[in-house]
Each structure stands twice: as C-alpha cells, then as structure tokens.
C-alpha cells in the first residue's frame, strides 16, 4: 500500500519501466516484476492451451469465452496484468481493439512465483473482488498447486485446492476435466 505522503504512481511511471519488467499499479503503488521464469510461462501457456479449444472455440466444450494471455486491465486507478483473463461472451460479445481493458474479466489466473506471490495474494485480490471478478485461480508451478477462489459477498472463498497430477473440474470451467500435470510438464 502506498504511504500517505508518497506520490501515487502514474501510468507514465509504468511506461518508463525497462522492457524486461512487467509493471502494475495497485492502490497507487508501482510494482515491477521480472518477466516470468520458465516454470511460470509453462504453466500459464499450458493452461491457456487447455482452455482455448473447449471454451474459446467451443471444440469439445461449451464455448462462450474470450480468453487472453496477460491482458492489461485498467480498473479505476489500478493497472493489473493477470497471467490469463477470461470474459464471458455475454459480457464482451466483441473483442475491442484496444491496448487495455476497462471491463473487468469474469475469471483470472495468476501464476505465482516467489517474487509475485505477495502481490498476487495480498494486493491484487482485493482489486479483483472490488471489480466483481467472479473466479480467481492461483497457480503455483513450484509447489504444483491450483487454488480456485469464488467471489461471495465481496470476498473470495476457496472452492478447490488441488495438486500434483490430480484431475479436477474447476469453476468456471468445470464442463471439462483438467489434468494438473499438464501444467507442470517440461
């Protein structure tokens, strides 16, 4: 949280970061994280691949979703970049031609690394809750865990915790089984 007498970070501060850093602004504070390491990228890419056919294209699943890698979200004063974001087509029928989204997603996935775990859990979750993001997945590729959170009465509750090579049905994509080991394979 930004200190009371500290100037609030601006989008210009974020744009001034070196290209090897991912910048986000939460509650007026600029967070700069290194580009994801290989395990992080593997988990995020694999999850996007698993969801793309059934939920984006409707191949072997219900379709009806827009799913994007690292969408830049401008949510009031906050600028967040989840690893994956998903919008139900009913809420975003057409993909806007824009560098950033002001419409909060229905689902986000945060792949946590040692350097981003606190940011993902402590700083970003309240913003997602405030904006009504119905589901958040927290993925830890080192511990090989998936935690599924559902928004209830403006707070997140854990509805699923799984690990290793478990096969799960995870909200809001519970129309298909997800084999967790596909996220950890190298």
C-alpha positions in Angstrom: 0.0 0.0 0.0 1.3 3.5 -0.9 2.4 5.5 2.1 0.2 8.6 2.9 2.9 11.2 1.9 4.2 9.2 -1.1 3.1 10.4 -4.5 0.8 8.0 -6.3 2.3 6.2 -9.2 1.0 7.1 -12.7 0.8 5.3 -16.0 3.8 7.3 -17.1 5.8 5.6 -14.3 4.7 2.2 -15.6 5.6 3.1 -19.2 9.1 4.2 -18.0 10.0 0.7 -16.8 12.6 -1.2 -18.7 11.1 -3.8 -21.2 12.3 -6.7 -19.1 9.9 -5.9 -16.3 6.1 -6.3 -16.0 4.6 -3.2 -14.3 1.4 -3.0 -12.4 -0.2 -0.2 -10.3 -2.2 -1.3 -7.3 -3.6 1.2 -4.8 -1.3 3.9 -6.1 1.9 1.8 -5.8 4.0 0.7 -8.7 5.0 -2.9 -8.7 7.7 -4.0 -11.1 8.3 -7.8 -11.5 10.8 -9.6 -13.7 9.5 -11.4 -16.8 8.2 -14.9 -15.8 10.6 -17.8 -15.5 10.2 -21.0 -17.5 8.0 -22.9 -15.0 5.7 -19.8 -14.7 5.5 -19.5 -18.5 4.9 -23.2 -19.0 2.0 -23.3 -16.5 0.4 -20.2 -18.0 0.8 -21.3 -21.6 -0.4 -24.9 -20.9 -3.5 -23.6 -19.1 -4.4 -21.2 -21.9 -3.9 -24.1 -24.4 -6.2 -26.4 -22.3 -9.0 -23.8 -22.2 -8.7 -22.4 -25.7 -10.5 -25.2 -27.7 -13.3 -26.0 -25.4 -14.1 -22.5 -24.0 -13.0 -20.1 -26.7 -13.7 -22.1 -29.8 -16.4 -24.5 -28.5 -14.4 -27.6 -29.6 -15.4 -30.4 -27.1 -16.8 -27.8 -24.7 -19.4 -25.1 -24.4 -17.5 -22.2 -25.9 -18.7 -18.7 -25.0 -15.5 -17.2 -23.6 -12.8 -14.7 -24.7 -9.5 -15.9 -23.1 -6.4 -13.8 -23.3 -2.8 -14.0 -22.2 -1.6 -11.1 -20.0 -4.4 -8.7 -20.7 -3.7 -5.2 -19.3 -6.6 -4.2 -17.1 -7.3 -0.6 -16.2 -9.7 -0.9 -13.3 -10.3 2.6 -11.9 -6.9 3.8 -10.7 -5.4 0.3 -10.8 -3.5 -1.3 -13.7 -3.2 -5.1 -13.4 -1.8 -7.7 -15.7 -3.0 -11.2 -14.8 -1.4 -14.2 -16.5 -4.7 -15.1 -18.1 -8.0 -13.3 -18.2 -11.4 -14.6 -19.4 -14.6 -12.8 -20.2 -17.9 -14.5 -20.9 -19.1 -13.6 -24.5 -22.4 -12.4 -22.9 -20.5 -9.6 -21.3 -17.9 -8.9 -24.0 -19.6 -10.0 -27.3 -17.0 -8.3 -29.5 -13.2 -8.1 -28.9 -12.4 -4.4 -28.5 -9.5 -3.0 -30.5 -7.7 -1.5 -27.5 -4.3 -1.9 -25.7 -6.1 -2.2 -22.3 -9.4 -3.4 -20.9 -11.6 -1.4 -18.6 -14.2 -4.2 -18.3 -13.2 -6.5 -15.5 -12.8 -10.2 -16.5 -15.1 -12.9 -15.2 -12.1 -15.0 -14.4 -8.4 -14.5 -14.0 -5.5 -16.8 -13.4 -2.4 -15.7 -11.5 0.6 -18.0 -11.8 2.6 -17.2 -8.7 6.3 -17.0 -8.4 8.4 -16.3 -5.4 8.7 -12.6 -6.5 4.9 -12.1 -7.2 3.2 -14.3 -4.6 2.5 -11.5 -2.1 1.4 -9.1 -4.9 -1.0 -11.7 -6.3 -2.5 -12.7 -3.0 -2.4 -9.5 -0.9 -2.5 -6.6 -3.3 -4.4 -7.8 -6.3 -7.1 -10.0 -4.8 -8.9 -7.0 -3.2 -9.0 -5.2 -6.5 -10.4 -8.2 -8.3 -13.1 -8.5 -5.6 -13.9 -4.8 -5.8 -14.4 -5.1 -9.5 -16.5 -8.3 -9.3 -14.2 -10.8 -10.9 -16.2 -14.0 -10.1 -13.3 -16.5 -10.1 -9.6 -16.3 -9.4 -7.2 -19.2 -9.9 -3.9 -19.1 -8.1 -1.4 -21.5 -9.6 2.0 -22.3 -8.0 4.1 -24.2 -10.5 6.9 -24.8 -8.0 4.6 -26.4 -5.4 2.4 -27.7 -8.2 -0.9 -26.5 -6.7 -4.1 -24.9 -8.0 -6.3 -22.9 -5.7 -9.7 -21.9 -7.1 -11.4 -18.9 -5.5 -15.1 -17.9 -5.9 -16.3 -14.4 -5.1 -19.1 -14.5 -2.5 -20.4 -11.3 -0.8 -17.4 -9.3 -2.0 -14.9 -11.8 -0.5 -13.1 -14.8 -2.0 -13.7 -18.3 -0.7 -11.6 -21.3 -1.7 -13.8 -23.8 -3.5 -11.0 -26.1 -4.7 -7.4 -26.8 -3.8 -5.6 -29.5 -5.8 -2.0 -30.5 -6.5 0.3 -32.7 -8.4 -1.3 -34.9 -11.1 -4.9 -34.6 -9.8 -7.7 -34.4 -12.4 -10.2 -31.7 -11.5 -13.3 -29.9 -12.6 -12.6 -26.3 -11.6 -15.1 -23.4 -11.7 -16.0 -21.7 -14.0 -14.5 -24.2 -16.5 -15.9 -27.3 -14.8 -17.5 -28.5 -18.0 -14.2 -30.2 -18.7 -11.7 -32.2 -16.7 -8.3 -30.6 -16.2 -5.3 -32.8 -15.6 -3.0 -30.7 -13.5 0.2 -32.5 -14.5 -0.2 -30.9 -18.0 0.6 -27.5 -16.3 3.8 -28.8 -14.8 5.2 -30.9 -17.7 8.5 -29.7 -19.1 
